[in-house]
Amino acid sequence: MVTIKDVSTRAGVSKSTVSRFIADNGYVSDEKRKAIETAINELNYRPNKMARGLRSNRSDIIGLVVVDVASPFYAQLAGGVQSACREAGKSLLVTSGYAEQESESRAIIELVDRSCDGLILYLENPMDDAVAELVQKAKLPVVVIGSDPYVVAQASVSVDNKAGAYQSMKMLLDKGHREIVHFNGPLDFRDARDRLDGVALALGEVGLQLSDIIVRHGAFSDQFGYDATMDLLQSTRKFTAIVAGDDDIAAGCMLALKHNNINVPNEVSIIGFDDNFHARHLTPSLTTNRQPIVKMGQVAVEMLLQLLLKMPVADQNVVLKTELIERESVARISS
């Protein structure tokens, strides 16, 4: 694939000169213009039309706010955003909001102050009115991930968490499980609420309610999964399956069961959510619901670039589906 660097080398000019020529942004002498045009024709270079449409007064920087960039889930999401940004000739600034409104506000303000061209936001709280006003005054295009658009946003991309959790619970129910545990994330997280709704929907189809199973809420972490499972094992409540709110919780559950010599899946089945990198490497490998994490980030960037070019966004609220990945951690219950 021919790049701007190849064109600059053939034309004998700098990459920045080629970029200015392509974007029609800044002075380029007639002599250099001719050299660049010749190089482009000889190399059959085709500039990205979207990148070429980006004009002056831009930093070429996209700002991204996620809950916690140290989390495997949000690291993958940021990776998807970064790959799409680089393809479009944009740089990326990433910061964490830690699911706290004050921290989210600070993160947004920092990105606005750094003259980002546009913002991609994964927030867990309503946006502060003063921050929303700041973003609007800066006239920044905004795409949100994981929720309906805020007042400042022009587009959103999310995952159907409810349908995914429904699939997970239905799988266990179809395999005969009825004594089930649901270890979920905190209910102030949108994903956790949607997944709980999906679990309830599947239970309702077989005449059960959430009160008929064990439901516990905690952090989306392996430590919560481990501690919650250990507490459950010390009680007298019998269970044959665990629906974990994410793969980190599931990993903690599996470790606790291993420490108590309980076989997965022959004695207890476990199903996760996300399909993070470690899911396939657990022993046994984890059955889980795969989120299109990287794709979410890429779609968000595509939307934002269209907004930057003042192009219409065909679907302003994209909802992506999950995929149930069956591995080794779920078994049909024995009679």
RALINTA-V743370 format. One record per residue. PHI is phi as a letter, one per 30 degrees, with the letter a starting at -180 (none if undefined). BURIAL is 1 if it has 16 or more other C-alpha atoms within 10 Angstrom, else 0. Layout:
phi = (PHI:PHI)
burial = (BURIAL:BURIAL)
//
This chain:
phi = (none:d:c:e:d:d:d:d:d:d:d:i:b:d:d:d:d:d:d:d:d:d:d:h:b:j:d:b:d:e:d:d:d:d:d:d:e:d:d:d:d:d:c:h:d:b:d:d:d:d:d:d:d:d:c:d:i:b:d:i:b:c:c:b:c:b:d:a:d:d:d:e:d:d:d:d:d:d:d:d:d:d:d:d:d:d:d:c:i:c:c:b:c:c:b:c:c:h:h:c:e:d:d:d:d:d:d:d:d:d:d:d:d:c:h:d:d:a:b:c:b:c:c:c:b:e:d:e:e:d:d:e:d:d:d:d:d:d:h:c:d:b:b:c:c:i:a:d:e:d:d:d:c:c:a:b:b:b:c:d:d:d:d:d:d:e:e:d:d:d:e:d:d:d:c:j:d:b:c:c:c:b:c:c:d:d:d:d:c:e:e:d:d:d:d:d:d:d:d:d:d:d:d:d:d:c:i:c:b:e:d:d:b:c:b:b:c:a:d:d:a:d:d:d:e:d:d:d:d:d:d:d:d:d:d:c:d:d:a:c:a:b:c:c:d:a:d:d:e:d:d:d:d:d:d:d:d:d:d:c:h:c:d:c:c:d:c:b:c:b:b:c:a:j:i:d:e:d:e:d:c:d:b:d:d:d:d:a:c:d:d:d:d:d:d:e:d:d:d:d:d:e:d:d:d:d:d:d:d:h:c:d:c:e:b:d:b:d:c:c:c:c:b:d:c:c:b:c:c:b:b:d:d:d:d)
burial = (0:0:0:1:0:1:1:1:0:1:1:0:1:0:1:0:1:1:1:1:1:1:1:0:0:0:0:0:0:0:0:1:1:0:1:1:1:0:1:1:0:0:0:0:1:0:0:0:0:1:1:1:1:1:0:0:0:0:0:1:1:1:1:1:1:1:1:1:1:0:0:1:1:1:1:1:1:1:1:1:1:1:1:1:1:0:0:1:1:1:1:1:1:1:1:1:1:1:1:0:1:0:0:1:1:1:1:1:0:0:1:1:0:0:1:1:1:1:1:1:1:1:1:1:1:0:1:0:0:0:1:1:0:1:1:0:0:0:0:1:1:1:1:1:1:1:1:1:1:1:0:1:1:1:1:1:1:1:1:1:1:1:1:1:1:1:1:1:1:1:1:1:1:0:0:0:1:1:1:1:1:1:1:1:1:1:0:0:0:1:1:1:1:1:1:1:1:1:1:1:1:1:1:0:0:0:0:0:0:1:0:0:1:1:0:1:1:1:1:1:1:1:1:1:1:1:1:1:1:1:0:0:0:0:0:0:0:0:1:1:1:1:1:1:1:1:1:1:1:1:1:1:1:1:1:1:1:0:0:0:0:0:0:1:1:0:1:1:1:1:1:1:1:1:1:1:0:0:1:1:0:0:0:1:1:1:1:1:1:1:1:1:1:1:1:1:1:1:1:1:1:1:1:1:1:1:1:1:0:0:0:0:0:0:0:1:1:1:1:1:1:1:1:1:1:0:0:1:1:1:1:1:1:0:0)
//
